[in-house]
Each structure stands twice: as C-alpha cells, then as structure tokens.
C-alpha cells in the first residue's frame, strides 16, 4: 500500500519529533504517520515549493531515518520533466474545473498554520497576482512569464500556473470568487484550499492514497458533524443506526484495515523513540499482511472496475481478524474499539464543504437507501462520517493531550 503526504503534514510531524509541538495537530499527524509506517510499503512526500520549504521537509525525513525508520520507506516526490509537468498540470486543471463547477468551496480566512512554516509570508506576490487577475479582471496574458515560471514552484507559486493557464478555469474562478465577494484575505484561504485540493488530485494522478494534515481533517470533521446534526434534526433518526444498516448492505465499499493507533497509545508512550519503536515492531509483525494482502491495494483501489473493488474488499475482509489479533494489546489504556479501522480520506470533503445546497443534497440521498447505494460518493461519505464520529471520545482526547505534553508541548496551550 502506498500513501502520499503533503508538505504541511510533514513539517507538522517535524515539530512533534523535535520536542516542540505547537498544538495537538502535530501529535495527531505523527500518530497518523506512524500508523502508515505499520501498513505502507511506501509513504511519498513532496519535495516541492521554495527551497527553504523543501529543505525543511528533507530535514524532517533525515530526523525520522535517524530515529530508526527504514531508508526508502519515505519516497521524495518532485515534479516530472517540463513537458510531462505541463501535461500533468493540464490534467489536474481539468479535474479542478469540473469539480469546482458544481462544488466550489466556501472561503474564510486562512492563518499561517494552514501552510508550512514561513510559507504564508511568501504568498503575498501570489495573492497580488490572483487579486489582479481573478478579482479585478486583468487579462492573464499580463502574467505570461509568471505562469511559465510557476512550473518551478519556487519564486512564483505553482498555484499561479495551475489556476491561470486554463482560460475556462479562470472564467469559473472569477465567477465563483465574485459570488462570494472575496477579497485579499479570502485569497489566502483559497490558496490553502487549492493546495490541499491539488495535493489530493496529484495523489490520485500518481495512484497514491492522499493523507491530509490533521488541521485539514479537523475541518472535514466539522463538515461531518454538520451533516450528521442536520440528518438527526431533519429526519428524526439516529444516523449511527441508519449507517450501520447501510454498511451491512454495501460491504463492497467498506475497506477494512485494522488500526494501529490503539497499539501506539495503549501503553502511554512518553517519547518519540518509544512511539517509533512500537510502530516498527508492529510493522515487522504484519510484514506478511503488507506483502500478501496490501501488495496490490493501490492498483485495485484506483481501478474503475467494480469487480476489483469487490476483490479488494474481500481480501481485506478475509484477513481482518488475523491481522487485528496480531495488533491487539492487553496493555491498560485505550481499548481497540476506539480505533477500529485504519483511516484515509475516502471522499474529497472540499466538494461538500459549507453550503446548505450540499446538506440538502446529502439528505436527499440518505433518505432513500436504494438511491444512496447507487450514488457511490454519497455512500462513501456517510461511512467516513461515522468513522469520524466514533473518534469523538474523551478517553482518546485525554491520551493524546497527555502525549502532547510528554513530547514537549505546553499544558497552557491546551487551555486556549
């Protein structure tokens, strides 16, 4: 199984392993990464963007390998050669265009924490270009050289070329930004959301499973809870029970991989070394699972064939109990039920973020089980929502908070 992590999440992990976690998200990113260490043959991280940002990513990789991670487990991804890079950009722009035609995200205000350290301050030039072309309507030909230079993703952000090279995408962005009365502050959030969306589409283009940062996942959770509360209020039904019933009738779309998070937390580790050692021990125990069961996960996962999806689900079902028993711990602390399944983003939440129209559409599907089963995206969304809801457990939160302090975080930061 092969996964893809973005730069922001790797810099977040770097804070946790350096004894300087700034918030809970850094610890959650580390735990999620270590769970990937258990199950993945390869974890790809992009070494893209300005040289200062790239060097920070490389430093984190070096620290992780010094702490014992096998060399080669973390793969450094860089852009392909120029012609292939342009073709790749065109493919992703085409996806963006049609995704955003129907589901353009609602913009707020992004903070520096939405980006790798130092990156927020580098974005002023990009914001100025977007302000001029997308808000003020200046012809993009004025920025022809910047669009070309953006392929290097250094002095000029890659986002400039991705958003401005396709005239139809430019027209769409002008319309949607105008509809939201966006200003320069919203453009920072637009760049943050666009970069996350780009990472997702890039991962899919590479046939890798994308893992967002914890901070992005938390926003996904907020959307999830919003949907579930609307479901509860409008239909007067318990969404958990409803989805349990649906799960029984739609097993082919439920990809079961046991979680390793309970193993990492149950014995209340107090250092990065202990966490990594435990993850590597678990990785060794499930070598057979990676080589015999997860070896073609990506091929089957990204296949357009329903037969392949069912084959993958059956492979995972048939070995779930065996690998779960290997990872079971009798240590005191968190029970396995809290972390029942290894998690990755099944659905792109940015396509349903915000708006009442999306909630209405969601309710329309879950109100009719047969229609829900035919609409794969909505069905998978409900599964992921239940997974997120199951994580809202005080014991889980307390354990992670204790780990945050043990790894060097300030207790006072938890109070804020």
C-alpha positions as CSV (number, residue, x, y, z in Angstrom):
1,X,0.0,0.0,0.0
2,X,1.3,3.4,-1.0
3,X,0.3,6.7,0.5
4,X,1.0,10.4,-0.2
5,X,1.5,13.1,2.5
6,X,1.8,16.8,1.8
7,X,4.5,19.2,2.9
8,X,2.4,20.8,5.6
9,X,1.8,17.5,7.4
10,X,5.5,16.6,7.3
11,X,6.5,19.9,8.8
12,X,3.9,19.3,11.5
13,X,5.4,15.9,12.2
14,X,8.8,17.6,12.4
15,X,7.6,19.8,15.3
16,X,6.4,16.7,17.2
17,X,9.7,14.8,16.8
18,X,11.8,17.8,17.7
19,X,10.3,18.2,21.1
20,X,8.5,21.4,20.1
21,X,4.8,20.5,19.3
22,X,2.8,23.7,19.0
23,X,-0.6,22.1,19.2
24,X,-2.5,18.7,19.2
25,X,-2.5,18.6,15.4
26,X,1.3,18.0,15.4
27,X,0.8,14.9,17.6
28,X,-2.1,13.6,15.6
29,X,-0.1,14.0,12.4
30,X,2.8,12.0,14.0
31,X,0.4,9.2,15.1
32,X,-1.3,9.0,11.7
33,X,2.1,8.8,10.0
34,X,3.3,6.0,12.4
35,X,0.1,4.1,11.6
36,X,1.1,4.4,7.9
37,X,4.6,3.1,8.8
38,X,3.0,-0.1,10.1
39,X,0.9,-0.7,6.9
40,X,2.6,1.0,4.0
41,X,5.3,-0.1,1.7
42,X,5.9,3.5,0.7
43,X,5.0,6.9,2.0
44,X,5.5,9.6,-0.5
45,X,6.1,13.2,0.5
46,X,6.5,16.0,-2.0
47,X,9.8,18.0,-2.0
48,X,8.2,20.8,-3.9
49,X,8.0,24.5,-3.5
50,X,10.5,27.2,-2.4
51,X,14.0,25.9,-1.5
52,X,13.6,26.9,2.2
53,X,10.4,24.8,2.5
54,X,12.0,21.9,0.6
55,X,15.0,21.9,2.9
56,X,12.7,21.8,6.0
57,X,11.0,18.7,4.5
58,X,14.3,17.0,3.9
59,X,15.4,17.8,7.4
60,X,12.3,16.0,8.8
61,X,12.9,12.9,6.7
62,X,16.6,12.8,7.9
63,X,15.5,13.0,11.5
64,X,12.9,10.2,11.1
65,X,15.5,8.0,9.5
66,X,18.0,8.7,12.3
67,X,15.3,7.6,14.7
68,X,15.1,4.2,13.0
69,X,12.8,4.4,10.1
70,X,14.0,2.2,7.2
71,X,15.7,4.2,4.4
72,X,13.5,4.1,1.3
73,X,10.2,3.9,3.2
74,X,9.8,7.6,2.7
75,X,9.9,8.5,-1.0
76,X,10.7,12.1,-2.1
77,X,8.4,13.2,-4.9
78,X,9.5,16.0,-7.2
79,X,7.9,17.4,-10.4
80,X,8.4,15.4,-13.7
81,X,10.3,16.9,-16.6
82,X,8.9,20.1,-18.1
83,X,6.7,18.7,-20.9
84,X,5.3,16.0,-18.6
85,X,4.8,18.6,-15.9
86,X,2.7,20.8,-18.2
87,X,0.6,17.8,-19.2
88,X,0.1,16.8,-15.6
89,X,-0.9,20.4,-14.7
90,X,-3.4,20.3,-17.6
91,X,-5.0,17.1,-16.3
92,X,-5.3,18.4,-12.8
93,X,-6.7,21.8,-14.0
94,X,-9.3,19.8,-16.0
95,X,-10.3,18.0,-12.8
96,X,-10.4,21.2,-10.8
97,X,-12.6,22.9,-13.4
98,X,-15.4,20.3,-13.3
99,X,-15.2,19.7,-9.6
100,X,-15.5,23.4,-8.8
101,X,-18.2,23.9,-11.4
102,X,-20.6,22.3,-9.0
103,X,-18.8,22.4,-5.6
104,X,-16.7,25.4,-5.1
105,X,-15.6,25.8,-1.5
106,X,-16.8,28.5,0.8
107,X,-13.9,30.7,1.7
108,X,-13.0,32.1,5.1
109,X,-9.7,33.4,6.4
110,X,-6.6,31.3,6.5
111,X,-4.0,31.5,9.2
112,X,-0.2,30.9,8.9
113,X,-0.8,27.5,10.4
114,X,-2.6,26.5,7.2
115,X,0.8,26.4,5.5
116,X,4.3,25.1,6.1
117,X,6.4,27.4,8.4
118,X,7.3,30.6,6.6
119,X,5.2,29.9,3.6
120,X,2.4,32.3,4.5
121,X,4.7,35.3,4.2
122,X,5.9,34.1,0.8
123,X,2.4,34.2,-0.7
124,X,1.9,37.9,-1.0
125,X,3.1,38.0,-4.6
126,X,0.7,35.2,-5.5
127,X,-2.2,36.9,-3.7
128,X,-1.4,40.1,-5.6
129,X,-1.5,38.2,-8.9
130,X,-4.8,36.5,-8.1
131,X,-6.2,39.7,-6.9
132,X,-5.4,41.5,-10.1
133,X,-6.5,38.7,-12.5
134,X,-9.3,37.0,-10.6
135,X,-10.8,39.8,-8.6
136,X,-10.1,42.8,-10.8
137,X,-10.4,41.0,-14.2
138,X,-6.9,41.9,-15.6
139,X,-6.1,39.7,-18.6
140,X,-3.8,36.8,-17.6
141,X,-1.6,37.5,-20.6
142,X,0.0,40.2,-18.5
143,X,1.4,37.4,-16.3
144,X,2.6,35.1,-19.0
145,X,6.1,35.0,-17.7
146,X,4.9,34.3,-14.1
147,X,2.7,31.5,-15.4
148,X,5.7,29.9,-17.1
149,X,8.0,30.4,-14.1
150,X,5.4,28.9,-11.8
151,X,6.3,25.4,-13.2
152,X,9.4,25.7,-11.0
153,X,7.3,26.3,-7.9
154,X,10.0,28.5,-6.3
155,X,9.9,32.3,-6.7
156,X,6.4,32.0,-8.2
157,X,4.0,29.6,-6.7
158,X,2.9,26.6,-8.8
159,X,-0.7,27.6,-8.0
160,X,-0.3,30.7,-10.3
161,X,0.1,28.5,-13.4
162,X,-2.4,25.9,-12.2
163,X,-5.2,28.5,-11.8
164,X,-4.4,30.8,-14.7
165,X,-3.1,28.7,-17.6
166,X,-6.6,27.4,-18.4
167,X,-8.9,30.2,-19.7
168,X,-12.1,28.3,-18.8
169,X,-10.8,27.7,-15.2
170,X,-10.0,31.4,-15.0
171,X,-13.6,32.4,-16.0
172,X,-15.0,29.9,-13.5
173,X,-12.8,31.3,-10.6
174,X,-13.7,34.9,-11.4
175,X,-17.4,34.0,-11.3
176,X,-17.2,32.0,-8.0
177,X,-15.0,34.5,-6.2
178,X,-17.3,37.3,-7.3
179,X,-20.3,35.4,-6.0
180,X,-18.6,35.2,-2.5
181,X,-17.4,38.9,-2.6
182,X,-13.9,37.6,-2.0
183,X,-11.1,40.0,-1.1
184,X,-7.4,39.5,-0.5
185,X,-8.0,37.8,2.9
186,X,-10.1,35.2,1.3
187,X,-7.5,34.6,-1.3
188,X,-5.1,33.2,1.3
189,X,-7.8,30.7,2.2
190,X,-8.4,30.0,-1.4
191,X,-4.7,29.2,-1.9
192,X,-4.7,26.9,1.2
193,X,-7.8,25.0,0.0
194,X,-6.5,24.9,-3.6
195,X,-3.1,23.5,-2.5
196,X,-4.9,20.8,-0.5
197,X,-7.2,20.1,-3.5
198,X,-4.1,20.0,-5.7
199,X,-2.4,17.5,-3.4
200,X,-5.4,15.3,-3.5
201,X,-5.7,15.3,-7.3
202,X,-1.9,14.9,-7.6
203,X,-2.0,11.9,-5.4
204,X,-4.8,10.4,-7.5
205,X,-2.9,11.2,-10.7
206,X,0.0,9.2,-9.2
207,X,-2.4,6.5,-7.9
208,X,-1.4,7.1,-4.3
209,X,-3.7,7.4,-1.2
210,X,-3.7,11.0,0.0
211,X,-3.5,11.9,3.6
212,X,-4.4,15.4,4.6
213,X,-3.0,17.2,7.6
214,X,-4.7,16.9,10.9
215,X,-5.8,20.5,10.8
216,X,-7.5,19.9,7.4
217,X,-9.0,16.7,8.7
218,X,-10.5,18.6,11.6
219,X,-12.3,20.9,9.2
220,X,-13.5,17.8,7.4
221,X,-14.8,16.6,10.8
222,X,-16.7,19.8,11.3
223,X,-18.4,19.3,8.0
224,X,-19.2,15.8,9.0
225,X,-20.8,16.8,12.3
226,X,-22.8,19.4,10.5
227,X,-24.2,16.9,8.1
228,X,-25.0,14.4,10.9
229,X,-26.7,17.0,13.0
230,X,-28.8,18.1,10.0
231,X,-29.7,14.4,9.4
232,X,-30.7,13.9,13.0
233,X,-32.8,17.1,13.1
234,X,-34.5,16.8,9.7
235,X,-35.2,13.1,9.6
236,X,-35.6,12.4,13.4
237,X,-33.4,9.4,13.1
238,X,-30.1,8.3,14.7
239,X,-27.6,8.4,11.9
240,X,-25.3,5.9,13.5
241,X,-28.0,3.2,13.4
242,X,-29.0,4.1,9.9
243,X,-25.5,3.8,8.7
244,X,-24.9,0.5,10.5
245,X,-27.8,-0.9,8.4
246,X,-26.4,0.5,5.2
247,X,-23.0,-0.9,5.9
248,X,-24.4,-4.4,6.0
249,X,-25.9,-4.0,2.5
250,X,-23.0,-2.2,1.0
251,X,-20.0,-4.2,2.1
252,X,-18.2,-4.0,-1.2
253,X,-17.4,-0.3,-0.5
254,X,-16.2,-0.8,3.1
255,X,-12.4,-1.3,3.1
256,X,-11.5,-2.8,6.4
257,X,-7.9,-2.5,7.6
258,X,-7.3,-2.7,11.4
259,X,-6.0,0.4,13.1
260,X,-2.6,0.5,14.8
261,X,-3.3,3.7,16.7
262,X,-4.6,1.9,19.8
263,X,-1.3,0.0,19.8
264,X,0.7,3.2,19.7
265,X,-1.3,4.8,22.6
266,X,-2.4,1.9,24.9
267,X,0.9,1.8,26.8
268,X,1.1,5.5,27.2
269,X,4.3,6.2,25.4
270,X,6.1,9.3,26.7
271,X,8.8,9.8,23.9
272,X,9.1,9.8,20.2
273,X,11.6,7.0,20.4
274,X,9.1,4.8,22.2
275,X,6.4,5.5,19.6
276,X,8.6,4.8,16.7
277,X,10.0,1.6,18.2
278,X,6.4,0.4,18.8
279,X,5.4,1.2,15.2
280,X,8.4,-0.6,13.8
281,X,7.7,-3.6,16.0
282,X,4.2,-3.7,14.7
283,X,5.5,-3.2,11.1
284,X,7.6,-6.3,11.5
285,X,4.7,-8.4,12.8
286,X,2.5,-7.5,9.8
287,X,5.1,-8.0,7.1
288,X,3.0,-10.9,5.6
289,X,0.0,-8.7,5.5
290,X,1.7,-5.9,3.5
291,X,3.3,-8.4,1.1
292,X,0.3,-10.7,0.6
293,X,-2.8,-8.6,1.2
294,X,-2.0,-4.9,0.7
295,X,0.5,-5.5,-2.1
296,X,-2.0,-4.5,-4.9
297,X,-4.1,-2.2,-2.8
298,X,-3.4,0.9,-4.9
299,X,-4.0,-1.0,-8.2
300,X,-7.4,-2.2,-7.1
301,X,-8.3,0.9,-5.2
302,X,-7.8,3.1,-8.3
303,X,-9.3,0.7,-10.7
304,X,-12.6,1.7,-12.3
305,X,-13.8,-1.9,-12.2
306,X,-16.4,-2.7,-9.6
307,X,-15.0,-6.3,-9.7
308,X,-11.7,-5.0,-8.5
309,X,-13.3,-3.0,-5.7
310,X,-15.1,-6.2,-4.5
311,X,-11.9,-8.2,-4.8
312,X,-10.1,-5.7,-2.6
313,X,-12.8,-5.7,-0.1
314,X,-12.9,-9.5,0.1
315,X,-9.2,-9.7,0.5
316,X,-9.3,-7.3,3.5
317,X,-12.4,-9.0,5.0
318,X,-10.8,-12.4,4.9
319,X,-7.7,-11.3,6.8
320,X,-9.1,-8.6,9.1
321,X,-9.4,-10.8,12.2
322,X,-6.0,-12.3,11.7
323,X,-4.1,-9.1,11.4
324,X,-6.2,-7.4,14.1
325,X,-5.3,-10.2,16.6
326,X,-1.6,-9.5,15.8
327,X,-2.0,-5.9,16.7
328,X,-4.2,-6.5,19.8
329,X,-2.6,-5.3,23.0
330,X,-3.5,-6.3,26.6
331,X,-1.9,-3.2,28.0
332,X,-4.0,-0.9,30.1
333,X,-5.4,2.2,28.5
334,X,-7.3,2.7,25.3
335,X,-9.4,-0.1,24.0
336,X,-9.2,-1.3,20.4
337,X,-12.8,-0.3,19.8
338,X,-11.9,3.4,19.7
339,X,-9.6,2.9,16.7
340,X,-11.5,0.2,14.8
341,X,-10.2,1.0,11.3
342,X,-7.2,2.5,9.7
343,X,-8.4,5.7,8.1
344,X,-7.7,7.6,5.0
345,X,-9.8,10.2,3.1
346,X,-12.4,8.2,1.1
347,X,-14.1,11.3,-0.2
348,X,-12.9,14.8,-1.1
349,X,-14.7,16.8,1.6
350,X,-13.9,20.1,-0.1
351,X,-16.6,19.2,-2.7
352,X,-19.3,19.3,0.0
353,X,-17.8,22.0,2.4
354,X,-20.2,24.5,3.7
355,X,-23.4,25.4,1.8
356,X,-26.9,24.4,2.5
357,X,-27.3,23.1,-1.0
358,X,-24.7,20.3,-0.2
359,X,-26.6,19.4,3.0
360,X,-29.9,19.3,1.1
361,X,-28.3,17.0,-1.5
362,X,-26.8,14.8,1.2
363,X,-30.2,14.4,2.9
364,X,-31.9,13.6,-0.4
365,X,-29.6,10.6,-0.8
366,X,-29.6,9.2,2.7
367,X,-33.4,9.5,2.8
368,X,-33.6,6.8,0.1
369,X,-31.4,3.8,0.8
370,X,-31.5,2.5,-2.8
371,X,-30.6,5.8,-4.2
372,X,-27.9,6.2,-1.7
373,X,-26.3,2.9,-2.7
374,X,-26.3,3.9,-6.4
375,X,-24.6,7.2,-5.6
376,X,-21.2,6.0,-4.6
377,X,-19.7,9.3,-3.4
378,X,-22.6,10.0,-1.0
379,X,-22.4,6.4,0.3
380,X,-18.7,6.6,1.0
381,X,-19.2,10.0,2.6
382,X,-21.6,8.5,5.2
383,X,-19.2,5.8,6.0
384,X,-16.4,8.2,6.6
385,X,-18.7,10.4,8.8
386,X,-19.5,7.5,11.1
387,X,-15.7,6.8,11.4
388,X,-15.1,10.4,12.4
389,X,-17.9,10.5,14.9
390,X,-16.6,7.3,16.5
391,X,-13.3,9.1,17.3
392,X,-15.0,11.8,19.4
393,X,-14.2,10.1,22.7
394,X,-12.9,11.8,25.8
395,X,-10.5,8.9,26.6
396,X,-8.9,9.3,23.2
397,X,-8.6,13.1,23.6
398,X,-7.1,12.9,27.1
399,X,-4.5,10.3,26.0
400,X,-3.4,12.5,23.0
401,X,-3.3,15.6,25.2
402,X,-1.1,13.8,27.7
403,X,1.2,12.7,24.9
404,X,1.3,16.3,23.6
405,X,2.7,17.4,27.0
406,X,5.1,14.4,27.2
407,X,6.6,15.3,23.8
408,X,7.4,18.8,24.9
409,X,4.1,20.7,24.4
410,X,2.9,23.3,26.9
411,X,-0.2,22.4,29.0
412,X,-1.2,26.1,28.8
413,X,-1.6,25.6,25.0
414,X,-4.3,23.0,25.7
415,X,-6.3,25.6,27.7
416,X,-6.6,28.1,24.8
